[in-house]
Amino acid sequence: MNSRYNFHYFQGSSFCDLFAQDTTDANYAFILNYPATASWAAYPNTKKYFIQDGSSEATKTSFDKICQKEPWKNLAVLGDTLPGIVITPPHKLLIDYWREHFNFSNTNKEMINCSVYLHELSHSSRFDHLITLFPFDHLVPEKHAIEPDTHYRLLSKVTLAELGVQCPKYSSYDLHQVRLQDIQLPETFPYLVKTSLFGVSIHN
């Protein structure tokens, strides 16, 4: 696949390294968890930035996945330059393991109560911008490090293919706008047809 862009591949070893050149103009921090749409979430994404974490309450992505496993996994490789926001504290045993195997100090985590964390971050003078895995409905737009509409569009597989990223070709259709019989399927196999209820999927 020929790319239309000259991608410079990441050479660092942490999230802080990855964003080092883009975080020199202000005070930045990472929100390490995904938003949720479940009823247990204090700040569910149900307004604009839809995320596919299950179509019913019984199949929603669980609290421990979004608010513990995912942020702890990211905290392990955060690095030591920028703070990471966590709403459930990792166990000391985990932190000791990360320090031993990843050689980061893991002293730059910021604990904020999960019931108020997006409100506090939206009005905080300490952090100018928050780097997020996914746009948050309840984080004011000016606090997002990436303009949230742009971020949401870039998370789409279709957008990645359009930019020339080396990934399978994707096409997306809204059946409210396009008739099913008018969709041109590929002429050769293999291809995959995937239905979507709404929103962009969580990927690990």
C-alpha positions in Angstrom: 0.0 0.0 0.0 1.4 3.4 -1.0 1.1 6.1 1.6 0.4 9.7 0.7 2.2 10.8 3.8 5.7 10.4 5.1 5.1 8.8 8.5 7.8 9.2 11.1 7.6 6.1 13.3 7.9 6.4 17.0 11.3 5.6 18.5 10.7 6.2 22.2 9.7 3.9 25.1 6.8 5.7 26.8 3.7 7.8 26.3 5.6 10.8 27.5 8.2 10.2 24.8 5.5 9.8 22.2 4.0 13.3 22.9 7.2 15.1 23.9 7.4 17.4 20.9 3.7 18.3 21.2 3.6 19.2 24.9 6.1 22.0 25.3 3.7 24.9 24.9 1.5 24.4 28.0 0.8 22.1 31.0 -0.5 18.7 29.8 -1.6 15.5 31.5 -3.0 12.2 30.4 -6.5 10.9 31.1 -5.7 7.2 31.1 -9.2 5.7 31.1 -11.8 5.5 28.3 -15.2 7.1 28.7 -18.2 4.7 29.2 -21.8 4.7 28.2 -23.0 2.4 31.1 -25.3 3.6 33.9 -22.5 3.2 36.4 -20.5 6.0 34.7 -20.5 9.4 36.4 -19.8 11.0 33.0 -21.2 8.8 30.3 -20.6 9.5 26.6 -24.2 9.6 25.3 -24.3 13.0 23.6 -21.9 13.2 20.7 -18.8 11.1 20.9 -20.4 7.7 20.8 -18.3 4.7 21.8 -19.2 1.1 21.2 -18.9 -0.6 24.5 -22.0 -2.8 24.3 -25.5 -2.3 23.0 -27.3 -3.0 26.3 -26.5 -2.6 30.0 -25.8 -6.4 30.2 -23.0 -6.2 27.6 -21.5 -2.8 28.4 -17.7 -2.7 29.0 -17.2 -3.2 32.7 -16.0 -0.6 35.2 -12.9 -2.7 36.0 -12.0 -2.8 32.3 -12.4 0.9 31.5 -11.5 2.4 34.8 -8.9 0.0 36.2 -7.3 -2.4 33.7 -7.0 0.0 30.8 -5.6 3.0 32.8 -3.3 0.8 34.8 -1.9 -0.8 31.6 -1.3 2.7 30.2 0.2 4.0 33.5 2.7 1.2 33.3 4.3 2.8 30.2 3.5 6.4 30.9 7.0 7.5 31.6 8.1 10.2 34.0 7.6 13.5 32.3 3.8 14.2 32.3 1.2 13.4 34.9 -1.3 10.6 34.4 -4.9 11.0 35.8 -6.2 7.8 37.5 -9.6 7.4 39.3 -8.8 4.1 40.9 -5.3 3.6 42.5 -3.2 0.7 41.3 -1.8 -1.8 43.8 1.7 -1.2 45.2 2.7 -4.6 44.0 1.9 -3.5 40.4 3.8 -0.2 40.8 6.9 -2.1 42.1 6.7 -4.5 39.2 6.5 -1.6 36.7 9.4 0.2 38.3 11.5 -3.0 38.2 10.7 -3.9 34.6 10.0 -0.6 32.8 12.5 1.6 34.8 10.0 4.5 35.3 9.6 6.1 38.7 5.8 6.0 38.5 5.5 9.0 40.9 3.6 11.3 38.5 0.1 9.8 38.8 -2.7 12.1 39.9 -5.6 10.6 41.8 -9.0 12.3 41.3 -12.3 10.9 42.6 -14.2 9.2 39.8 -17.5 11.0 40.7 -16.0 14.5 40.0 -12.8 14.0 37.9 -14.1 15.5 34.6 -15.7 18.4 36.4 -12.4 19.1 38.2 -10.3 18.8 35.1 -12.6 21.0 33.1 -12.2 23.8 35.6 -8.6 23.1 36.7 -6.0 25.9 36.2 -3.2 23.3 36.8 -3.7 21.5 33.4 -4.2 23.5 30.2 -4.8 20.4 28.0 -5.6 16.8 28.6 -4.4 14.0 26.3 -7.2 11.4 26.0 -7.6 8.0 24.5 -11.1 9.0 23.3 -13.0 12.3 23.3 -15.1 12.9 26.4 -18.6 14.4 26.2 -18.2 16.0 29.7 -14.7 17.4 29.3 -14.9 21.0 27.9 -13.6 21.1 24.3 -10.9 23.6 25.0 -9.3 21.2 27.6 -8.9 18.4 25.0 -5.3 18.3 23.7 -6.7 17.4 20.3 -9.9 19.2 19.0 -12.5 16.5 20.0 -14.3 16.4 16.6 -11.0 15.9 14.8 -9.9 13.3 17.4 -13.2 11.4 16.9 -12.8 11.4 13.1 -9.2 10.2 13.4 -10.2 7.1 15.4 -12.3 5.8 12.5 -10.8 3.0 10.5 -12.2 4.7 7.4 -10.2 7.9 8.1 -7.0 5.9 8.7 -7.4 4.2 5.3 -8.0 7.6 3.7 -4.8 9.0 5.2 -2.8 6.2 3.7 -2.0 4.3 6.9 -0.9 0.7 6.2 -4.1 -1.0 7.2 -6.9 -2.9 5.4 -9.2 -0.7 3.2 -12.4 0.2 4.9 -15.7 1.7 3.7 -18.5 2.8 5.9 -22.2 3.4 5.1 -25.1 4.9 7.0 -28.2 2.9 6.1 -30.4 5.9 6.8 -28.7 7.6 3.9 -27.7 4.7 1.5 -30.0 1.8 0.5 -28.5 -1.6 1.3 -28.9 -2.8 -2.3 -26.9 0.2 -3.5 -23.8 -0.7 -1.6 -21.1 -2.1 -3.9 -19.4 -5.0 -2.3 -15.8 -6.0 -3.3 -15.6 -8.3 -6.3 -13.1 -10.7 -4.7 -12.8 -12.4 -1.4 -11.9 -12.2 1.4 -13.8 -9.3 2.9 -15.7 -8.7 6.1 -19.1 -7.0 6.6 -19.5 -5.6 10.1 -22.6 -4.0 11.5 -22.4 -1.1 13.9 -25.0 0.1 16.3 -23.3 3.5 16.7 -20.0 5.1 17.4 -16.4 4.2 17.3 -15.1 0.9 18.8 -12.7 0.6 21.7 -9.5 -1.1 20.6 -6.7 -2.5 22.7 
